[in-house]
Amino acid sequence: MQTITIDEAPRHVGDEITLRGWLYNKRSSGKIMFLQLRDGTGVIQGIVTEPESPEMFAIADRLQRETSIIVTGTLREDKRAPSGCELQLSTLKVVHEPTEAFPIELTEHTPAFLMDHRHLWMRTGRQVPILRIRDAVFRALRDFFHEKGFVATEAPVLTGTSVEGTTTLFEVDYFGEKAYLGQSGQLYLEATAMALGKVYWIGPVFRAEKSKTRKHLTEFWMAEAEMAYYDHTDNLRLQEEMIAYVVDAVTTERKTELEQLKRDIDLLREEVTLPFPRIDYADAVKLLQNAGHDVSFGDDFGAPQEATLGDHFHKPVFIERFPVNMKPFYMKRDPQDASRVLAADLIGPEGYGELIGGSQRADNLEELIAQMKEKDLPLQPYEWYLDLRRYGSVPHSGFGLGVARTIGWICGISHIRETIPFARQLNRLYP
């Protein structure tokens, strides 16, 4: 007898098989018991009848939700079922019974309660497809970079310098020396790119922002890439190809999960037709002003402004050529206008905000030192970074993709906390 997973069940209709999982829910209709079994790949209904199996019926009748069980039975076609089949049980083995009632009912709970029980909440219907889609996004990103000839590398989590500014650093004691949790792997990836050409990493980053919005976490994962001999235009082309690749892969591989979340898959695919629109920052300001926003040249765009831009274009849009004072020290100035940088943010549609931030990097030593002095940054901690401009510097570019926000957009969910197994937020460090 073959042991299978629930997602394999449609290929075994008519077979006697074994499934291992947990009791997700149950209901009875007279002498018939309907057991919903989950195993992480899906949910299937198992049927036990009292006249045929009185002992098994009695066991099933007493079981609580989330009892771990192993069942055998014959798979029968049922087109009404999500899996396309149901299981007529012949045996039921209890692996472990909960010591008390499962705390999460299949009803409404407050977000705080669900986050306090995140370790259990992730077992429930909505969370499983989200986490499976998360897995598909990570795999699609790695596949994309591999197919494009990138080399996977790593950046340290503990660093001695800032990348995105000192106000959002988590400071730690490193054997009596100040160190920080990394805000980005970018500076280190630039060094690796000078050795390997095109590199990427997917890893955790930390931002000590005191933000409570639905788009912010204090610990999240970034997919970052750096490319030697890439200019600003090359950079944007790669980014949009990556987004289109990931959405195509996920909507193909995880169509069932997206349907469970009631995501409009056709809309999602339409949104990633290439190329993505590009708009100059100054023109974006004018567009927002005409739409009634109180925004001036030099202002950052908040969630309402980003939502308007996404609604205007109905797809991801690149906002280009930001003013120098809005961006970090390492970005290359626009040769046509030294008050701007060759940078772009990719704003997602449907109100999902910034998905990617990227730029061409300053590749001239004197230029970079001058920009660091403008930002009042000490040179000594960055001497290793300056070495990249002393020895064989080349034009190069890179970007960072916020994986959680991207997953949120693909899934069509409203809050970023659901896109990661265990969210870390301003007031959330448990569990």
C-alpha positions in Angstrom: 0.0 0.0 0.0 1.4 3.4 -1.1 1.8 6.3 1.2 1.1 9.6 -0.6 0.5 13.2 0.1 -2.9 14.9 -0.5 -1.8 16.9 -3.5 -1.0 13.5 -5.2 -4.4 12.1 -4.5 -6.0 12.9 -7.9 -3.5 10.6 -9.6 -4.5 7.7 -7.3 -8.3 7.6 -7.7 -9.4 4.0 -7.2 -6.3 3.0 -5.3 -6.0 2.1 -1.7 -3.5 4.5 -0.1 -2.2 5.8 3.2 -2.2 9.4 4.3 -0.4 11.0 7.3 -1.5 14.3 8.7 -3.8 16.1 11.1 -7.5 16.4 11.7 -8.4 19.8 10.4 -12.1 19.7 11.1 -15.0 17.2 11.2 -18.8 17.0 11.0 -21.3 14.2 11.2 -24.6 13.4 9.5 -26.3 10.7 11.4 -24.2 7.6 11.1 -21.7 9.1 8.7 -18.6 11.1 9.9 -16.8 13.4 7.6 -13.2 14.1 8.6 -11.2 16.8 7.0 -7.5 15.7 6.9 -4.7 18.1 6.2 -1.0 17.3 5.6 0.6 20.6 4.5 0.0 19.9 0.8 -3.8 20.2 0.9 -7.0 19.1 2.6 -9.1 16.0 1.8 -12.3 14.6 3.2 -12.3 11.2 4.7 -15.5 9.3 5.3 -16.3 6.9 8.2 -19.7 5.1 8.5 -20.9 3.7 11.8 -22.6 0.6 10.5 -19.5 -0.5 8.6 -16.9 0.5 11.1 -18.4 1.1 14.6 -15.1 1.1 16.4 -13.4 3.5 14.0 -16.5 5.7 14.1 -16.3 5.9 17.9 -12.7 6.9 17.7 -13.3 9.6 15.1 -16.3 10.9 17.1 -14.0 11.6 20.1 -11.1 13.2 18.3 -10.4 16.9 18.7 -9.1 19.2 15.9 -5.4 18.9 15.3 -5.1 15.3 16.4 -2.3 13.8 14.4 -3.5 10.7 12.5 -2.5 8.1 9.9 -5.4 6.8 7.8 -5.7 4.3 5.0 -8.6 3.9 2.5 -9.7 4.0 -1.1 -9.7 7.2 -3.1 -12.9 7.9 -4.9 -13.5 10.7 -7.4 -15.6 13.6 -6.2 -15.6 16.6 -8.5 -17.2 18.8 -5.8 -14.2 18.4 -3.5 -11.3 20.8 -3.8 -8.9 17.9 -4.3 -11.2 16.2 -6.8 -11.6 13.1 -4.7 -12.5 11.8 -1.2 -11.2 9.0 0.9 -13.3 6.1 2.2 -11.5 5.1 5.4 -10.6 1.5 6.2 -8.2 2.2 9.1 -7.5 5.2 11.4 -4.5 5.3 13.7 -4.1 8.1 16.3 -0.6 9.3 16.6 -1.2 12.0 19.2 -4.3 13.6 20.7 -4.2 17.2 21.9 -4.1 17.6 25.7 -6.7 20.4 25.4 -8.9 22.1 22.8 -7.1 23.7 19.9 -7.2 27.5 20.7 -7.9 28.7 17.2 -11.5 28.2 16.1 -12.4 28.3 12.5 -14.1 31.7 13.2 -13.0 35.3 13.5 -10.2 36.2 15.9 -8.5 39.5 16.6 -5.1 40.0 14.8 -3.4 40.3 18.2 -4.7 36.9 19.3 -3.7 35.3 16.0 -0.2 36.8 16.1 0.2 35.6 19.7 -0.7 32.1 18.4 1.3 32.4 15.2 2.9 29.0 15.7 -0.6 27.5 15.5 -2.3 30.0 13.3 -0.1 29.0 10.4 -1.8 25.6 10.3 -5.1 27.1 9.3 -6.7 27.3 5.8 -5.6 30.8 4.7 -2.1 30.7 6.0 -1.0 27.4 4.4 -1.4 28.7 0.8 0.3 31.9 1.6 3.4 30.1 3.0 3.4 27.7 0.0 3.3 30.7 -2.3 6.2 32.2 -0.3 8.2 29.1 -1.0 7.4 29.4 -4.8 8.5 33.0 -4.8 11.9 32.2 -3.3 12.5 29.3 -5.7 11.5 31.4 -8.7 13.9 34.1 -7.7 16.8 31.7 -7.4 15.8 30.0 -10.7 15.7 33.4 -12.4 19.2 34.5 -11.2 20.6 31.1 -12.0 19.3 31.2 -15.6 20.7 34.7 -16.0 24.2 33.5 -15.0 24.3 35.0 -11.5 26.4 33.5 -8.7 24.7 33.1 -5.3 26.7 34.6 -2.5 26.2 35.9 1.0 26.6 39.1 3.0 27.3 39.2 6.7 24.5 39.9 9.1 26.8 41.6 11.6 28.4 44.7 10.1 30.4 47.7 11.3 28.9 50.2 9.0 25.6 51.6 7.9 24.1 51.2 4.4 20.8 53.0 4.6 21.5 55.6 7.4 22.2 55.4 11.1 18.7 56.1 12.4 17.4 52.6 11.7 20.3 50.5 13.0 20.0 47.7 15.6 23.2 48.1 17.6 24.8 45.0 19.3 27.9 44.5 21.4 30.5 42.6 19.4 33.1 41.7 22.0 33.3 45.2 23.3 33.0 46.8 19.9 30.0 48.4 18.4 28.4 46.4 15.6 25.0 46.5 13.8 22.5 44.1 12.3 22.8 44.5 8.6 20.3 46.8 6.8 21.3 45.5 3.4 23.9 43.2 1.8 24.5 45.7 -0.9 28.0 47.0 -0.1 29.3 43.5 0.3 27.7 42.3 -2.8 29.4 45.1 -4.7 32.7 43.6 -3.6 31.6 40.1 -4.6 30.4 41.4 -8.0 33.9 42.8 -8.7 35.2 39.2 -8.3 32.3 37.3 -9.9 30.6 39.7 -12.3 26.9 39.1 -11.4 25.9 38.1 -7.9 22.8 37.9 -5.7 21.8 36.9 -2.3 18.5 36.3 -0.5 18.8 36.9 3.2 17.4 38.7 6.3 17.9 42.4 6.9 17.0 44.5 9.9 15.5 48.0 10.1 14.9 49.7 13.4 12.0 51.8 12.0 9.4 52.6 14.6 6.6 52.0 12.1 3.3 50.3 12.6 2.1 50.3 9.0 0.8 47.2 7.2 3.9 47.3 4.9 6.7 47.3 7.5 8.6 44.6 9.4 11.7 45.1 11.5 13.2 41.8 10.2 12.5 40.8 6.6 14.1 39.1 3.7 15.6 40.9 0.7 16.6 39.5 -2.7 19.6 41.7 -3.7 21.7 41.7 -6.8 24.8 43.6 -8.0 26.1 43.5 -11.6 29.4 44.7 -13.0 29.2 46.6 -16.3 25.5 47.2 -15.9 24.2 50.8 -16.3 20.9 52.2 -15.0 19.0 51.1 -18.1 20.4 47.6 -17.9 19.4 47.5 -14.2 15.7 48.4 -14.8 15.4 45.9 -17.6 16.7 43.1 -15.4 14.3 44.1 -12.6 11.2 44.0 -14.7 12.2 40.7 -16.3 12.7 39.3 -12.8 9.2 40.4 -11.6 7.5 39.0 -14.7 9.4 35.7 -14.4 8.4 35.3 -10.7 4.8 36.1 -11.3 4.6 33.7 -14.3 6.3 30.9 -12.3 4.1 31.4 -9.2 0.8 31.7 -11.1 1.6 28.6 -12.9 2.9 26.5 -10.0 0.6 27.8 -7.3 -2.6 28.5 -9.1 -4.6 26.3 -6.7 -3.2 28.3 -3.7 -3.9 31.6 -5.4 -7.5 30.5 -6.1 -7.9 29.5 -2.4 -6.9 33.1 -1.6 -9.4 34.4 -4.2 -6.6 36.2 -6.0 -7.5 37.5 -9.5 -4.8 35.6 -11.4 -5.7 37.1 -14.8 -5.3 40.6 -13.4 -1.9 39.6 -11.9 -0.7 38.3 -15.2 -1.9 41.4 -17.0 0.0 43.7 -14.5 3.4 42.2 -15.4 3.3 42.6 -19.2 6.6 44.2 -20.3 7.9 46.8 -20.4 6.9 48.5 -17.2 6.2 52.3 -17.4 9.0 54.7 -16.3 8.3 58.2 -15.0 10.7 60.9 -13.9 10.4 61.8 -10.2 9.5 65.4 -11.1 6.8 64.2 -13.4 5.5 61.9 -10.7 5.2 64.9 -8.3 3.2 66.8 -10.9 0.9 63.7 -11.5 0.3 63.5 -7.8 -0.4 67.2 -7.4 -2.9 67.0 -10.3 -4.5 64.1 -8.4 -5.0 66.3 -5.3 -2.0 65.2 -3.2 -0.2 67.8 -1.1 3.3 66.9 -2.2 6.3 69.0 -3.3 9.5 68.3 -5.2 11.9 66.7 -2.7 9.2 65.0 -0.7 9.2 61.2 -0.1 6.1 59.4 -1.4 3.9 57.8 1.3 1.4 55.0 1.0 -1.4 57.2 -0.5 0.9 58.7 -3.1 2.3 55.2 -4.1 -1.3 53.9 -4.3 -2.2 56.7 -6.7 0.8 56.0 -8.9 -0.1 52.3 -9.0 -3.7 53.1 -9.8 -2.7 55.5 -12.6 -0.6 52.9 -14.4 -2.4 49.7 -13.4 0.9 47.9 -13.2 4.3 48.2 -11.6 5.9 51.6 -12.4 9.5 52.8 -12.1 10.0 56.2 -10.5 13.4 57.5 -11.7 16.0 60.2 -11.1 15.3 61.2 -7.5 16.9 64.3 -6.0 20.3 63.6 -4.4 19.2 64.5 -0.9 16.5 61.8 -0.9 18.9 58.9 -1.5 22.0 57.3 0.1 25.6 58.2 -0.5 26.5 55.4 -2.9 24.3 56.3 -5.9 25.7 57.7 -9.1 24.8 61.2 -10.1 23.0 61.8 -13.3 25.6 63.1 -15.8 22.9 65.4 -17.3 21.8 66.8 -13.9 24.1 66.5 -10.9 21.2 67.3 -8.5 19.6 63.9 -9.4 20.8 60.3 -9.0 20.5 57.4 -11.5 18.1 55.5 -9.2 14.6 54.1 -9.5 12.0 52.7 -7.1 9.6 50.1 -8.5 6.1 50.9 -7.1 3.7 48.0 -7.1 0.1 48.2 -8.3 -3.1 47.8 -6.1 -1.6 49.9 -3.3 1.3 47.6 -2.5 3.9 50.3 -2.5 7.7 50.1 -3.2 8.8 46.6 -4.2 12.3 47.4 -5.4 14.9 50.1 -4.8 17.9 50.2 -7.0 20.5 52.4 -8.7 23.6 52.7 -10.7 26.4 52.9 -8.1 29.0 55.7 -7.9 32.1 54.2 -9.5 34.6 57.0 -9.3 36.7 57.3 -6.1 36.7 61.1 -5.9 33.0 61.3 -6.6 32.2 58.7 -3.9 34.4 60.4 -1.3 32.7 63.8 -2.1 29.3 62.2 -1.7 30.2 60.6 1.6 31.5 64.0 2.9 28.2 65.6 1.9 26.4 63.0 4.1 28.9 63.6 7.0 30.0 60.0 6.8 33.5 59.0 8.3 35.8 57.5 5.6 37.7 55.1 7.8 34.9 52.5 8.4 34.4 52.5 4.6 38.0 52.2 3.5 37.4 48.6 2.2 34.4 49.9 0.2 36.5 52.7 -1.2 39.1 50.1 -2.3 36.5 48.9 -4.8 37.0 52.2 -6.6 40.8 52.2 -6.3 41.4 48.8 -8.0 39.7 48.2 -11.3 36.5 50.1 -10.8 33.8 49.7 -13.5 30.3 51.0 -14.0 28.0 48.8 -12.0 24.4 48.7 -10.7 22.2 46.8 -8.3 18.9 46.6 -6.5 17.0 45.1 -3.5 13.6 43.5 -3.7 11.5 43.4 -0.6 10.3 39.7 -0.7 7.5 40.1 1.8 5.9 43.0 0.0 6.2 41.1 -3.3 4.5 38.1 -1.7 1.8 40.3 -0.3 1.1 41.7 -3.8 1.1 38.3 -5.5 -1.2 36.8 -2.8 -3.4 39.9 -2.7 -3.3 40.1 1.1 -3.6 43.3 3.1 -0.9 43.0 5.8 2.7 42.0 5.5 2.7 40.1 8.7 1.0 37.2 7.0 3.8 36.8 4.4 6.4 35.5 6.8 6.3 32.6 9.2 7.1 34.7 12.3 6.7 38.5 11.9 9.0 40.9 13.8 7.3 44.2 14.3 7.6 47.3 16.5 5.8 45.6 19.4 6.0 42.0 18.3 8.9 39.7 19.4 6.7 36.7 20.4 6.5 33.9 19.6 
